[in-house]
Amino acid sequence: MSQPALLSGSTSSTSIFIQGRSYPGADPQGGRIHRLIISPNFFEVMGIPILLGRGFTGRDGESAPKVVVINQAAARKYFPDENPVGQRFGSSLETTGTYEIVGILRDAKYNSVRDAAPPTMYVPYLQTRAGNAVFEVRTAGAPDGVVGSIREAVRQVDPDLPIMDVSTQIEQIERRFLQEKVFAQAYTLFGGLALLLAAIGLFGLMSYNVARRTNEIGIRMALGAQRRDVLGLVMRESMILVAIGVVVGLGIAVAASRLVAALLFGLSPIDGLTMLLAVGTMTLISAIAGYIPARRASRVDPLLALRYE
């Protein structure tokens, strides 16, 4: 278990006015940038690399010049054609020289895993006042096994300090996607039921069709048709129905893809491999459902079939 890193309990946003730039207008407005308060080892613990410049050190204290690290999104938005390291900005026109950018950090999501990482500035906690805080702990093994040790370490530091919540990143991400998980399970259940009903319907339809054409099948066999010919005839009819259903179903799926795109994260609404597997599964089950009555038709006794009414 590595040394824990501190992170402010919530994000905030502030205006950004860059030193040396003009902001004309009676009521000038700068851009907006998210603000996170962190400990010097936060980037190391979280595994977020510094792409340019440096991170924070213990020397970035209260009496040292105020420094910040910005992410790639902030660099692209506010410094598209220049090197941000060494630039200064503030939260108002009067304080544009407050913060010096000392590093560029790779984009990392914080509040939302769906949305792109917003322009963000990271501030060392020794240079500001933080309210509630979150401690991030990186473990070498399963994180659930060290929760007790973490609680004991906190108790030794301050027995009266409450620990409001302990959770892993995986648990937090799963909570974020709980609704999508429920939807996915429901869709899987309904899809399985639809597949079962389709197979039962196809089996019933083909059984009825074979029974209705028993006399015809008997005549064909009496005239020399082989069992494999009858089997192929019934199977072709069943697979034609399947092919029509697949084409119609794919058309509806593509048309509805935009409606379900909002429920998907990290997935394309039109996944060729998934559709291919679905079509293959439907075709296989439908072939089995059609084979049973086709096999029964191929075994019809021609004499009995000719007398069938």
N, C-alpha and C positions, 0 to 999 in steps of 0.2 A: 504494500500500500504506500503510495507516494504522499508527499506533504500536501495537505488540502489547500485549495485555492478559494479565494473569496470573490463573490459576485454580488452586486447589489440586487436586492430582492425584486426589483421591477425596473423596466425601462422607462425613460422619459425622453422627450425631444426638446430641442432648443433651436433657436435661429442661428444661422451661420453667416457672418460677414467677414469676408477675406480682406486682409490688409493690402492696401494698394489698389483696390478696385473701387470704382464709383458706383453708387446706387442712387441714380437720379429719381426725383419725384418728391412730392410734398410729404408723402408717407412711405418712405423706402422700406421695402421688405426684402430680407435676405432669404436664403433657402432654409430648409429644415433638415436637421440631422438627429438621429437617435443617439442617446447617451447612456453608456454603461460604465459603472464604477467597479473596478476589479483590483485584485492584488497583483504584485509583479509577476508571480509565477502562474497566473491564470492561463496564459497562452500555452505554456509548456504542459500543464496538467491536462488541458483540453485537447492538446495535439493540433492546435491551429498554427500554421507556420507564418512567420514574418517574411514577406516577400521582398521588402525593401526597407533599409534603415535598421532600426533596433526596436526592441520591446522596452519594458519598464525594468528598473532595477531598484534596489533599496535606497539608492541615492536620490530618487525622485520623491523627496519628502516635502513636508509643509513649507520649508524655507527655500526649497529649490525652485527654479523657473518652472512654470506650469507647462506640462507636455501632454500630448495626446497621441494615440495611434488611431488611424482611420482604416476602414476596410476598402476593398477594391471598388465597391459600389460608390462610396463617397469620392474616391479618387477619380472615377470615371465621370461622375456628375459635375463635380466642382473644379477639377483640375484635368480636363480632357487632353490638353496639349502641353502639359508641363509636369515637372517633377514636384509632387506635393511635399516631399521631405524638406524641412527648413521653412516652409510657408507658415504664416501666422493667421489666426482668425479669432473672432470673438462672437459673443451673442448679440452685440449691438454695434452701431457705427462708432460709438465712443470707446469700445473695448476690442477693437480689431487686432490688437497686439497681445491679447491675453494668453492664448495657447499657441505653442509651437508644435508642428507635426514632426514627430521623430521616426515614424515607421508606417509602413503599409501592411495590413493584415489581409490574409485570404478571407473571402466572404464566408460567413458562418451564420446560419439561421438561429434565431433565439425564440421569439414569440410564436411564430407560425412556420410549420414545415411545408406548407403549401405555397406560400408567397415567396418571391425572390428576396434575398437578403437586402434590407433597406440601407441607405447610407448611414453609417454608424461610426461614432467616435468612442474610444475607450479611454477612460480617465483613471489614473492611479488613486486608490482610496486614501492614501496618505495626503493627497492634495485637495481633498474635498470632504464633505460631511455626508456619510451614508446613513440611512435609517436602518431598516431591517436588512439582513444579509442572508445569503445562501452560500454554504460551503460545498464545493465540488471536490470529490475524492476519486482518484483514479486507482483502480485495483488491478492486480495481476491475475487474480482468479475470479471466481463467481462473486459478484458484489453482494449478494444476499448473505454470504457467510461472514462479512465483516461489519454488519450493522451493529451487532452487539459490542464489538471493539470500539466503534466510533462513539457510541453512546457512553461507554465507560471512559473514553478519553475526554469527552466533554464534561462528564461528571467530575473527573479529577481536576479539571481546570476551574470549574465553577459549578458546585452541586445545585445551585439555585437557577442555573441557566436552562430554560425549557427548550427542548427540541420539538418544534411544531410538526415536522413531517420529514420522513426519510424515504426516498424512492430512488430507483435507478432510472437512467435515461430511457431504457427500453420500456419500463412501466409508464413513463411520462408520454412517450410516443404512442404507446398502445392506447392510452386514455384519449389522446388527441384523435385517434382513428377508431374509437369505439363505435361511433355511429356507422362509419363505413363498414366495419367488421360485421355489425348486425345486418346491414343491408346485403352484404356479400353472402352471409349465411342464408338469409331469406331467399335471395336470388338463386342460390344453389339448390335449395329445397324446392322452390317452384319450378326450376329448370328440370330437376329430376322427376317431379310429378308430371310435368308436361311431356317429358320423354316417355315415361311409363304409359301415359294416356294415349300418346301417339302410337306406341307399339301395340297396345291393346286394340285401339281403333283400327289399325292396319290389319291386325290378325282377324278381327271380326269381319272387316270388309272383304278380305280375301277369302275367308271361310264361306261367307254368304255367296260370293261370286262363284266359287267352286261348286257349291251346292246347286246354284241356279243353272250352271252349265254342265251338270253331270251328264245329261243326255248327249250334249255336244262332244264332251270328252270321250264318252263311250263310242260314238260314231267314229271319231278320229282314230281311236285305238283299234276299232274293228277294221278300219281301212288300212291299217299298217303302221300307225304312229307308234313310236317307241315311248317307253316311260320317260326317258330323258327328254324327249321332245315335249311331252306334256309338262314335265317339270320346268323346262326352260320357258314354255309359254306362260305359265302362271307367274314365274319369277320375273319375267320381263314386264308383265303388267303391274306387278307390285312395285318394281323398281322405277317404273315410269311415274307412278304416284309419288314415290319418295323424291325423285328428281324435281318434280314440279314443286313439292313442298320445300325442298332445299333452296331452290331459286327464289321462291316467294319469301322464305324466311330470311335469306341473306339480304334481299332488298329492304325488308322491314328493319333488319338489324343495322344496316348502313344508314338508313333514314333516321333511326332513333339514336344514333351514336352521339349526336350533338346534345341530346337531352340528358344522356347519362355521363357526359364528359365531366360535368361538375362534381360527380361522385367519385371520380377516379383520381388517384394520386400516383404520379410516376408511371402511368400506363397510358397507352394510346387507346382512344375509343374504338379504333378499328385495328385489331390485332390479327394479322393474317394466320399466325400459327394457331391461336386459340380457335378461330373460326374453322380452320382445317381440321383440328381435333374434334370440334363439335360436329362437323359434317360427317367425319369418319365414324364417330360414335353412333350418330343417328342412322347412318347407312347400314352399319353392322347390325344394330338392333332391329332395324326394319327388315333387313335381309333374313334374319332369324324368324321374325314374325311372319314374313311371307313364305318362308321355306316350309313351315309346318303344314299349312293347307296345300301347298304345291306338292309336297311329298304324298299327302293323302290323295290328291287328285291323280297322281301318277300310278297309284295302286288300285284304281277303280277297275273292277271286273267288267269288261266290255259287255257281256251278256246282261249283267244286272243293270248297267248304266243304260242300255238300250230300252229296258223295260221301265226305267225310272220316270216318274211323272212328278 
